[in-house]
Amino acid sequence: DTGVSQDPRHKITKRGQNVTFRCDPISEHNRLYWYRQTLGQGPEFLTYFQNEAQLEKSRLLSDRFSAERPKGSFSTLEIQRTEQGDSAMYLCASRAGTNLPGELFFGEGSRLTVL
Amino acid sequence: GDSVTQMEGPVTLSEEAFLTINCTYTATGYPSLFWYVQYPGEGLQLLLKATKADDKGSNKGFEATYRKETTSFHLEKGSVQVSDSAVYFCALIQGAQKLVFGQGTRLTINP
């Protein structure tokens, strides 16, 4: 499978714990995005990387959230001191420079449940 | 800021019925418009797109026309199938890198 891969697919954690999600984009895609989707809502933009540079961050990305893409390939999204309001589906997407800015290839998501 | 509004769901139709899912947008400039689809257990997939006024995007029998005068991008299909059951998201992008999505419309097609 050469699509966008996310791991883990499901994570249940207790409030206050840290969690980390990993995203492996399609190999030739140099742009990578993180979105968050809560039940019954559309995805909301969190952050965007071009190669290893984080070029845009949403105000939704509080100080407890950090995203990295150290070598311009896979990316991680870490949430520290999780809160119940962090429960959501975290989506990763990627695209090549030849795609339009809105033409994204999404992974299946990592579902977070904070108890 | 930019926003997208979709018709409330869920929508339930019989096979071979005509489908319309309404989408309107608010944007200060001239965004590109998209429909994404999420089938059960799968990730979001791009269904179709339009980048300027009066463009018609089409794919898999679905169509949507970019109407600047009504700020709309309604999704239509002439004859739906059970396999079209999914959640459909209208979205826009303008300048910046972030897609702005509507809340999604769940579609169920009964045989």
Interface residues (C-beta under 8 A of the other chain):
Chain A: G3 V4 R31 Y33 Y35 G40 Q41 G42 P43 E44 F45 Y48 L55 E56 S58 L91 A93 L100 P101 G102 E103 L104 F105 F106 G107 E108 G109
Chain B: V4 S32 F34 Y36 G41 E42 G43 L44 Q45 L46 K49 T51 F89 A91 L92 I93 A96 Q97 K98 L99 V100 F101 G102 Q103 G104
